[in-house]
Amino acid sequence: MSKTVYLKKGKEESLGRFHPWIFSGAINHIDGRPEEGDVVRVLSADGRFLAVGHIQIGSIAVRVLSFQDVAIDRGFWYDRLRVAYDVRKSIGVVRPDADSTEHSSSLNNTYRLVHGEGDGLSGLVIDVYNRTAVMQAHSVGMHVSRKEIADALSEVLDGVIDNIYYKSETTLAYKASEDGGNGFLKGSLATADDIAVENGLRFHVDWLGGQKTGFFVDQRENRALLERYSQGRKVLNMFCYTGGFSFYAMRGGAELVHSVDSSSRAIDITRANVELNFPDDPRHEAFAEDAFKYLDRMGDQYDLIILDPPAFAKHKDALRNALMGYRKLNAKAFEKIRPGGVLFTFSCSQVVTKDNFRTAVFTAAAMSGRRVRILHQLTQPADHPVNIYHPEGEYLKGLVLYVE
């Protein structure tokens, strides 16, 4: 018996708009007893084909892979990955000079190759760091298909990558862990160089124990913008993780750069990354400390502050507390930043809308009584595309503010 999901009458409307999620409440019944992660065909109440996708436990019951009645096989994965790679080449993040040894700000071998729904592959993320691709599954279906995807990826990026590392221990729910775990699907740690290049700056990638896939690729363009504002400034990089904004600020001519993160491991990598690019440079110091405690005790020496916290809200139930957190954090920055200072402030919480975030920051500004101007409104870069039919994919929000 085929594995088939039948929707309730009238519940196919969102699929007509090509939205890639089917919620459990839209389902009438399921034939064929599919297990979580299986590929299923989705039909309307009157038997019309609608989509094919991965079935899973939870409110999102099916993640659509295609609105055409196609087989989800190696050929499917190859075609989708090839298109994704072509997009990255067309937007210029895959550059022909990436293997050059010259120190140039044009060199870049770090980019996101697959961004879930933005590339028609709901539940899959792939980041490329030099000769290693890091694959992360956010759905059981992608976990089940990981080896087939890796085979197709090796074919698409033949000659471009040597290693594929699978890193999904913390991103899978329910029974996905039965055969899961992190590890190399191709290559090994012995053959993988953990140093990548982003806009000419080198950094260590902690794909073994770091957050996400090892680095926050989504801030690349925003880091480049920060570099333009750094000349002669005293910079505080709060929630620095492995120091991305810090070494851009140093290249931009900052007078001093202080990096703060609660993780001592992240601080160790930050120091190593700064040393890679600016050996023995006395302008940089790093502190393993809670962000709010540091903000409370610091003085008013900084005139460029970056606030790039982890997601304050993973789900809608946490939205209220998240907005309070953003208000508190930004209010402290407005209180301490020097006159004429520039604040880069971000939210990466998907459930926090642009309006939510802006209101929280505006409230913090009003509480401080400072005069504040918006210089830039920021989002994720082009290698993190938003599917026009899936606006939820626009998760990164940022503001650059001038504070009198």
C-alpha positions as CSV (number, residue, x, y, z in Angstrom):
1,M,0.0,0.0,0.0
2,S,1.3,3.5,-0.9
3,K,2.1,5.9,1.9
4,T,-0.5,8.6,1.4
5,V,-1.8,11.6,3.4
6,Y,-5.3,12.8,2.7
7,L,-6.2,16.3,3.7
8,K,-9.5,17.5,5.0
9,K,-11.9,19.2,2.6
10,G,-10.8,22.8,1.9
11,K,-7.4,22.4,3.6
12,E,-5.4,22.4,0.4
13,E,-5.5,26.2,0.0
14,S,-2.0,26.8,1.4
15,L,-0.5,24.2,-0.9
16,G,-2.1,26.1,-3.8
17,R,0.1,29.0,-2.6
18,F,3.1,26.7,-2.5
19,H,3.6,26.9,1.2
20,P,6.0,24.0,2.1
21,W,4.4,23.0,5.5
22,I,1.3,20.9,6.1
23,F,0.0,21.1,9.6
24,S,-1.4,18.1,11.5
25,G,-4.8,19.8,11.8
26,A,-5.2,19.8,8.0
27,I,-4.9,16.0,7.8
28,N,-8.0,13.8,7.5
29,H,-6.4,10.4,7.4
30,I,-3.2,8.5,6.4
31,D,-2.9,5.3,4.5
32,G,0.0,2.9,4.4
33,R,1.3,3.4,8.0
34,P,4.3,5.6,7.2
35,E,7.0,5.9,9.8
36,E,8.4,9.3,10.8
37,G,10.8,10.5,8.1
38,D,9.2,8.5,5.3
39,V,8.3,10.1,2.0
40,V,4.6,10.4,1.5
41,R,2.3,11.6,-1.3
42,V,-0.3,14.3,-0.3
43,L,-3.8,14.2,-1.8
44,S,-6.8,16.5,-1.5
45,A,-10.0,15.2,0.0
46,D,-11.2,14.4,-3.5
47,G,-8.0,12.5,-4.4
48,R,-6.1,15.2,-6.4
49,F,-2.3,15.1,-6.1
50,L,-0.9,18.1,-4.2
51,A,2.6,17.4,-3.1
52,V,5.2,14.9,-1.9
53,G,7.3,15.3,1.2
54,H,8.6,14.0,4.5
55,I,6.2,13.0,7.2
56,Q,7.0,13.8,10.8
57,I,5.6,14.0,14.4
58,G,4.5,17.4,15.6
59,S,2.4,20.4,14.5
60,I,4.2,20.5,11.1
61,A,3.2,17.0,9.9
62,V,4.6,17.1,6.4
63,R,7.5,19.1,5.0
64,V,7.0,19.4,1.3
65,L,9.8,18.6,-1.1
66,S,8.0,18.9,-4.4
67,F,4.7,20.0,-5.7
68,Q,5.2,17.7,-8.6
69,D,4.6,13.9,-8.4
70,V,8.3,13.0,-8.6
71,A,10.4,10.3,-7.0
72,I,12.6,11.5,-4.1
73,D,15.8,9.7,-5.0
74,R,19.4,10.5,-5.7
75,G,18.5,12.2,-8.9
76,F,16.1,14.5,-7.0
77,W,18.8,15.4,-4.4
78,Y,21.4,16.0,-7.2
79,D,19.1,18.4,-9.1
80,R,18.2,20.4,-6.0
81,L,21.8,20.7,-4.8
82,R,23.0,21.6,-8.3
83,V,20.5,24.4,-8.5
84,A,21.5,25.6,-5.0
85,Y,25.2,25.6,-6.0
86,D,24.4,27.5,-9.2
87,V,22.5,30.2,-7.2
88,R,25.6,30.6,-4.9
89,K,27.8,31.0,-7.9
90,S,25.5,33.6,-9.4
91,I,25.4,35.8,-6.3
92,G,29.2,35.7,-6.0
93,V,29.8,33.9,-2.7
94,V,31.4,31.1,-4.6
95,R,34.4,32.8,-6.2
96,P,36.9,31.5,-8.7
97,D,39.8,32.9,-6.7
98,A,38.8,31.1,-3.5
99,D,41.8,28.8,-3.6
100,S,44.3,31.7,-4.0
101,T,46.8,32.2,-1.2
102,E,46.9,35.9,-1.5
103,H,45.6,37.9,1.4
104,S,42.7,39.8,-0.3
105,S,39.3,40.9,1.0
106,S,37.8,39.3,-2.2
107,L,38.8,35.8,-1.1
108,N,35.8,33.7,0.2
109,N,35.4,30.0,0.6
110,T,32.7,30.1,3.2
111,Y,29.0,30.2,2.4
112,R,25.6,28.5,3.0
113,L,24.9,26.1,0.2
114,V,21.4,24.9,1.3
115,H,19.1,27.0,3.4
116,G,16.1,24.8,4.1
117,E,12.8,26.1,2.6
118,G,14.8,28.9,0.8
119,D,16.2,26.2,-1.4
120,G,13.2,23.9,-1.6
121,L,14.8,21.5,0.9
122,S,12.8,21.9,4.1
123,G,14.7,20.6,7.1
124,L,18.2,20.7,5.5
125,V,21.1,23.1,6.1
126,I,24.5,22.8,4.4
127,D,27.4,25.2,5.1
128,V,30.7,25.1,3.2
129,Y,33.9,25.9,4.9
130,N,36.9,25.7,2.6
131,R,37.1,22.0,1.6
132,T,34.5,20.8,4.1
133,A,30.7,20.8,3.9
134,V,28.8,20.6,7.2
135,M,25.4,19.1,6.8
136,Q,22.6,19.6,9.4
137,A,19.2,17.9,9.5
138,H,16.3,19.6,11.2
139,S,13.8,16.9,10.2
140,V,13.8,13.1,10.6
141,G,13.3,12.8,6.8
142,M,16.5,14.6,6.0
143,H,18.3,12.5,8.7
144,V,17.0,9.3,7.1
145,S,18.2,10.5,3.7
146,R,21.6,11.9,4.8
147,K,23.8,9.3,3.1
148,E,21.9,9.7,-0.2
149,I,22.2,13.5,0.1
150,A,25.9,13.2,0.9
151,D,26.5,11.1,-2.3
152,A,24.7,13.7,-4.4
153,L,26.6,16.5,-2.7
154,S,29.9,14.8,-3.4
155,E,28.9,14.6,-7.1
156,V,27.7,18.3,-7.3
157,L,30.8,19.6,-5.5
158,D,33.3,17.2,-7.0
159,G,36.7,18.9,-6.8
160,V,35.4,21.6,-4.5
161,I,35.1,19.7,-1.2
162,D,36.9,16.8,0.3
163,N,34.9,16.2,3.4
164,I,31.3,16.1,4.5
165,Y,30.6,16.3,8.2
166,Y,27.1,15.5,9.6
167,K,26.2,17.6,12.7
168,S,22.6,17.0,13.8
169,E,22.7,15.6,17.4
170,T,21.1,18.8,18.8
171,T,18.7,19.6,16.0
172,L,16.6,16.4,15.8
173,A,13.6,15.5,17.8
174,Y,11.5,12.4,18.6
175,K,13.1,9.1,17.4
176,A,15.7,10.5,15.0
177,S,18.5,9.8,17.4
178,E,18.1,6.0,16.9
179,D,20.9,5.9,14.3
180,G,22.1,9.5,14.6
181,G,25.1,11.3,15.9
182,N,27.7,13.6,14.5
183,G,30.5,12.3,12.3
184,F,32.1,12.4,8.9
185,L,30.0,11.0,6.0
186,K,33.0,11.6,3.7
187,G,36.6,12.2,4.7
188,S,37.9,12.4,8.3
189,L,39.2,14.8,10.9
190,A,42.7,13.9,9.9
191,T,42.1,15.2,6.4
192,A,39.9,18.3,7.3
193,D,41.5,21.7,7.7
194,D,39.4,23.7,10.1
195,I,40.6,27.1,8.8
196,A,38.2,28.9,6.4
197,V,38.3,32.3,4.7
198,E,35.5,34.9,4.7
199,N,36.2,38.1,2.8
200,G,39.9,37.6,3.2
201,L,39.8,36.9,6.9
202,R,40.7,33.5,8.3
203,F,39.0,31.7,11.1
204,H,38.8,28.4,12.8
205,V,35.5,26.5,12.4
206,D,34.5,24.4,15.4
207,W,32.1,22.0,13.5
208,L,32.7,19.3,16.2
209,G,31.5,21.2,19.3
210,G,30.4,24.6,18.1
211,Q,27.0,26.1,17.7
212,K,25.0,25.7,14.5
213,T,27.4,24.3,11.9
214,G,30.4,25.8,13.6
215,F,30.2,29.5,12.6
216,F,27.5,32.1,11.9
217,V,27.7,32.4,8.2
218,D,24.5,34.6,8.1
219,Q,26.3,37.7,9.5
220,R,29.0,37.9,6.7
221,E,27.6,41.0,5.0
222,N,26.8,42.7,8.3
223,R,30.3,42.1,9.5
224,A,31.6,43.7,6.4
225,L,29.4,46.7,7.1
226,L,30.7,46.9,10.6
227,E,34.2,47.1,9.3
228,R,33.4,50.4,7.5
229,Y,32.3,51.9,10.8
230,S,35.2,50.7,12.9
231,Q,38.0,53.2,12.1
232,G,39.3,54.8,15.3
233,R,36.5,53.4,17.5
234,K,36.5,51.5,20.7
235,V,34.4,48.4,20.0
236,L,32.5,46.0,22.2
237,N,31.5,42.7,20.6
238,M,28.9,41.2,22.9
239,F,27.8,37.6,22.5
240,C,30.9,37.3,20.3
241,Y,30.9,33.5,19.9
242,T,34.1,32.9,17.9
243,G,34.8,36.5,17.2
244,G,33.5,37.2,13.7
245,F,32.6,40.9,14.3
246,S,35.8,41.4,16.3
247,F,38.4,40.6,13.6
248,Y,36.4,42.6,11.0
249,A,36.5,45.6,13.4
250,M,40.2,45.2,13.8
251,R,40.8,45.2,10.0
252,G,38.6,48.3,9.9
253,G,41.0,50.1,12.1
254,A,39.4,50.0,15.5
255,E,41.4,51.5,18.4
256,L,40.5,48.6,20.6
257,V,38.2,45.6,20.5
258,H,36.7,43.8,23.5
259,S,35.0,40.4,22.9
260,V,32.6,39.0,25.5
261,D,30.8,35.6,25.6
262,S,29.6,33.4,28.4
263,S,31.4,30.4,26.9
264,S,35.1,30.0,27.7
265,R,35.5,27.7,24.8
266,A,34.1,30.3,22.4
267,I,36.5,32.9,23.9
268,D,39.5,30.6,23.4
269,I,38.5,30.3,19.7
270,T,38.0,34.0,19.5
271,R,41.5,34.6,20.7
272,A,42.8,32.0,18.2
273,N,40.9,33.7,15.4
274,V,42.2,37.1,16.2
275,E,45.7,35.7,16.4
276,L,45.3,34.1,12.9
277,N,44.6,37.5,11.4
278,F,46.4,39.9,13.7
279,P,49.2,38.1,15.6
280,D,50.4,39.8,18.8
281,D,48.0,42.7,18.3
282,P,47.5,44.4,21.7
283,R,44.2,46.1,20.6
284,H,42.1,43.0,21.4
285,E,41.0,41.5,24.7
286,A,38.4,38.8,25.3
287,F,36.3,38.0,28.4
288,A,34.4,34.9,29.3
289,E,31.5,36.5,31.2
290,D,27.7,36.8,31.3
291,A,26.6,39.6,29.0
292,F,24.3,41.4,31.3
293,K,26.8,41.3,34.2
294,Y,29.5,42.7,31.8
295,L,27.1,45.5,30.7
296,D,26.3,46.3,34.3
297,R,29.9,46.7,35.3
298,M,31.4,48.3,32.2
299,G,32.0,52.0,31.9
300,D,31.2,54.3,29.0
301,Q,34.4,53.8,27.0
302,Y,32.7,52.1,23.9
303,D,31.5,54.1,20.9
304,L,30.7,51.0,18.8
305,I,28.7,48.1,20.3
306,I,27.5,44.9,18.7
307,L,24.6,43.0,20.3
308,D,24.1,39.7,18.6
309,P,22.5,37.4,21.2
310,P,21.4,33.8,20.6
311,A,17.7,33.4,19.9
312,F,15.7,34.6,22.9
313,A,12.6,32.8,21.7
314,K,12.4,29.4,20.1
315,H,8.6,29.3,20.0
316,K,5.7,31.7,20.3
317,D,5.0,30.9,24.0
318,A,8.4,32.6,24.8
319,L,7.8,35.7,22.7
320,R,6.8,38.0,25.6
321,N,9.8,37.2,27.7
322,A,12.0,37.5,24.6
323,L,10.8,41.0,23.9
324,M,11.5,41.9,27.5
325,G,15.0,40.6,27.1
326,Y,15.6,42.6,23.9
327,R,14.4,45.8,25.7
328,K,16.6,45.2,28.7
329,L,19.7,44.4,26.6
330,N,19.3,47.4,24.3
331,A,18.4,49.8,27.1
332,K,21.7,48.9,28.8
333,A,23.6,49.6,25.6
334,F,21.8,52.9,25.0
335,E,22.7,53.9,28.6
336,K,26.4,53.1,28.3
337,I,27.4,53.9,24.7
338,R,29.3,57.1,24.2
339,P,27.7,60.1,22.4
340,G,28.2,59.7,18.7
341,G,28.3,56.0,19.1
342,V,27.0,53.3,16.7
343,L,25.0,50.3,17.9
344,F,24.6,47.2,15.8
345,T,21.7,45.2,17.3
346,F,20.2,41.9,16.1
347,S,17.5,39.3,16.7
348,C,17.8,35.8,15.2
349,S,14.6,34.6,16.7
350,Q,12.2,33.5,13.9
351,V,9.1,34.1,16.0
352,V,10.2,37.7,16.6
353,T,9.0,39.7,13.7
354,K,10.7,42.8,12.3
355,D,8.0,45.0,13.9
356,N,8.3,43.1,17.3
357,F,12.1,43.7,17.3
358,R,11.9,47.3,16.2
359,T,9.3,48.1,18.9
360,A,11.5,46.5,21.5
361,V,14.5,48.6,20.4
362,F,12.5,51.8,20.1
363,T,11.1,51.3,23.6
364,A,14.7,50.8,24.9
365,A,15.8,54.0,23.1
366,A,12.9,56.0,24.6
367,M,13.7,54.7,28.1
368,S,17.2,56.0,27.7
369,G,16.1,59.4,26.6
370,R,18.9,59.5,23.9
371,R,18.4,60.8,20.4
372,V,18.7,57.8,18.0
373,R,18.8,57.6,14.2
374,I,18.4,54.4,12.1
375,L,21.4,54.2,9.7
376,H,20.7,50.7,8.3
377,Q,18.0,48.0,8.5
378,L,19.7,44.6,8.2
379,T,18.7,41.0,7.3
380,Q,20.3,37.7,6.3
381,P,22.6,37.5,3.2
382,A,21.7,36.2,-0.2
383,D,23.0,32.7,0.5
384,H,20.3,32.4,3.1
385,P,17.4,33.1,0.7
386,V,13.8,33.4,1.7
387,N,11.3,31.4,-0.2
388,I,8.7,33.9,-1.4
389,Y,6.0,31.5,-0.4
390,H,7.5,30.9,3.0
391,P,7.9,34.3,4.7
392,E,8.7,32.6,8.0
393,G,12.2,32.0,6.5
394,E,13.2,35.7,7.1
395,Y,14.5,35.2,10.6
396,L,17.5,37.6,11.0
397,K,16.7,41.2,11.9
398,G,19.1,43.9,12.6
399,L,19.4,47.7,13.0
400,V,22.4,50.0,12.9
401,L,21.7,53.0,15.1
402,Y,23.5,56.3,15.6
403,V,23.2,57.5,19.2
404,E,23.8,61.1,20.1
